[in-house]
Amino acid sequence: MISKKMKQAVQDSSVIRAMFEEGKKRKELYGAENVFDFSLGNPNTPPPKEINRIISDILQNEDPTFVHGYMNNAGYEDVREAIAASINRKFGTAYGARNILMTTGAAGGLNVILKTLLDPEDEVIAFAPYFVEYRSYTENYEGRLVVVPPNTADFQPDLKKFGELITSRTKAVIVNSPNNPTGVVYSEDTIKKMAEILRKAQKEFGTSIYLISDEPYRELVYDGVVAPYIPLYYENTIVAYSYSKSLSLPGERIGYLVIPDEAADYEDVVNGAVIANRILGYVNAPSLMQRVVAQCLDMEADVEGYNRNREALYNGLVEAGYECVKPQGAFYLFVKSPLESDKDFCELAKKYNLLLVPGSAFACPGYVRIAYCVSYDTVVASLPRFKELMDEIRSKA
Amino acid sequence: MISKKMKQAVQDSSVIRAMFEEGKKRKELYGAENVFDFSLGNPNTPPPKEINRIISDILQNEDPTFVHGYMNNAGYEDVREAIAASINRKFGTAYGARNILMTTGAAGGLNVILKTLLDPEDEVIAFAPYFVEYRSYTENYEGRLVVVPPNTADFQPDLKKFGELITSRTKAVIVNSPNNPTGVVYSEDTIKKMAEILRKAQKEFGTSIYLISDEPYRELVYDGVVAPYIPLYYENTIVAYSYSKSLSLPGERIGYLVIPDEAADYEDVVNGAVIANRILGYVNAPSLMQRVVAQCLDMEADVEGYNRNREALYNGLVEAGYECVKPQGAFYLFVKSPLESDKDFCELAKKYNLLLVPGSAFACPGYVRIAYCVSYDTVVASLPRFKELMDEIRSKA
């Protein structure tokens, strides 16, 4: 018998697996080009061309025992130094290698920091809609996820509710901007107010509350928008970054944590995080990829490609009668379900070979997520199907 | 404030960190060639030369979006199929991709399977001396590590004590052969008897007890010895394998779990393990390295190099008056401390620039671990220092 918690997880996940299997079946049945799979956040854009040359250079010029070997659990010192310097150039910070911990993607980083911080029953606040794994990551360490209900007007967080939900057990708050699943970028005003609320609560309860900024989509922003760098607004911020989206390397599992000197109990947090990285079995972030990303610090994601998808999809959907906040980041559209039940809508969409994810999966029923990290051709070819889908719904209304 | 458990871990680890720092300081002070660092299991042997060519071939011939992208959380289907076929050729098993889960090294695999299996207060049995992280891995999931005391006669497990320690809460047993820190290979006789004891206990308690075989050192065997393939002896065996030692890729974090069809509740265990891989934040084993190892299945570690070290070190130490069971696997010697306290002995050894790990760190005080995955020159140059160290101890006795 497996553990009771995992038995439950297996039962819950069978729905998602069924959806994945159905997608596969439909592709075999109708041809991959006739199935519009908007369900996965797997970048369709290839990694920058230079990546392969950089890997080859490293393999030719560096000692293989060093490149593929163990290093400090925190990561190669020179890699951490280079990343710190690059952040300093961008945001005027004064980080050194001491502030950077290389991690197995942002998912690894989030697990490391939650393992480091959480005592049983400690509370972690997330804002709906939120990335579904935050609940698992929190419960892995016996923490309790506390959810701020969604503000569907513009999907900026509901700060009033947020303030009310902070308690003496609040250990951390997770923010994700640009956001999965809405694509919304939290504004500077939002971040400033959030920082004020947190400082006030820290004083009131005599505690430290860490703001964990999960930002794999940092560089994926449009319309000249810049996502505020949160450590500049709130001292107890820890950043979890990933190269999965910016360099299209999601399978390689490479990212980092930033733990600023200003964070409360900095020494303990850093030392604890290094140990957590080891005892959770990551040991260290994959070694060759550490050395690769250190040479890609000024490379840019294919923002233009994503933007073209965004414009085409957003305009096409609105034209067909869908309602949606136009997102300024990431590669997701979060569309209001034209049926009351987002699950029913996703079911009906399948008839048109449109694969979407119900907002319920992100604690925000009544909406669906469309991941447009697909080819432009897929976007264009999908639009008539979205229209037919809406027409069917209207004809029955 | 970080969590109470992690605060304790930070305090405990400061001793090891101090040792590491002292090693570094000594290397600066005396020159790296004059410090004999036997403290780390970091292979000194470079990876096979073909590895770099294989990586280059993959980068040239395969689609980068595929090579660096997400795949099923269990790993690439073709990689899992190739690994299953290779195990089948070696051991006559009938595995398919369905039995293989690609993991972030063996450490990742062990965490995944323990997360899958353990309810709070479930017991996991380990045999002293054991790899120190087994305790952390077990406690990560609220399990309790139960330790069978060492059998210092030959370091085969004490099976009588083992039988006595099994209870109705025993969920798993971890074996590690070839063993870290002793280098001992568990004999076929040991494995057969262990299997009998486990079957009897399963019947008595009406439970399933999983034998988790942690075998990163499988191929590192000498004197023509073969480590028995445990799934052939006990049906509820799950294997955690790593390429860290066999291909000298410890920094890359690549390995796999074998979950045989015959394992109790196979479906739940496999489905649970795939979910655990995801929610623990590994998501998937590093993608490029998955494709690399699939092309290295018949490559061999530099066993001859390690064997030369083993012979020179073992013979030199015995000649100098040390007592040690001659190991038949891995790259460790586990030497009886000539002082009553292994910690005092390791302290004294530092005077001769010999860096060793006390057996206490493996729940086996009175011994020290010497990791001989260093250059042959280091081994040879260290022998006179080991002799001087013994001479000093004898002169004071």
Interface residues (C-beta under 8 A of the other chain):
Chain A: M1 I2 S3 K4 K5 M6 K7 A9 V10 S13 L40 N42 P43 N44 T45 P46 P47 I51 N52 I55 S56 L59 Q60 D63 P64 T65 V67 H68 G69 Y70 M71 T104 G105 A107 G108 G109 L110 N111 V112 K115 T116 L117 L118 D119 D122 E133 S136 Y137 N140 Y141 E142 S208 S248 L249 P250 G251 E252 R253 A264 D265 D268 V269 N271 G272 I275 A276 R278 I279 L280 G281 Y282 V283 N284 P286 S287 L288 M289
Chain B: M1 I2 S3 K4 K5 M6 K7 A9 V10 S13 L40 N42 P43 N44 T45 P46 P47 I51 N52 I55 S56 L59 Q60 D63 P64 T65 V67 H68 G69 Y70 M71 T104 G105 A107 G108 G109 L110 N111 V112 K115 T116 L117 L118 D119 D122 E133 S136 Y137 N140 Y141 E142 S208 S248 L249 P250 G251 E252 R253 A264 D265 D268 V269 N271 G272 I275 A276 R278 I279 L280 G281 Y282 V283 N284 A285 P286 S287 L288 M289
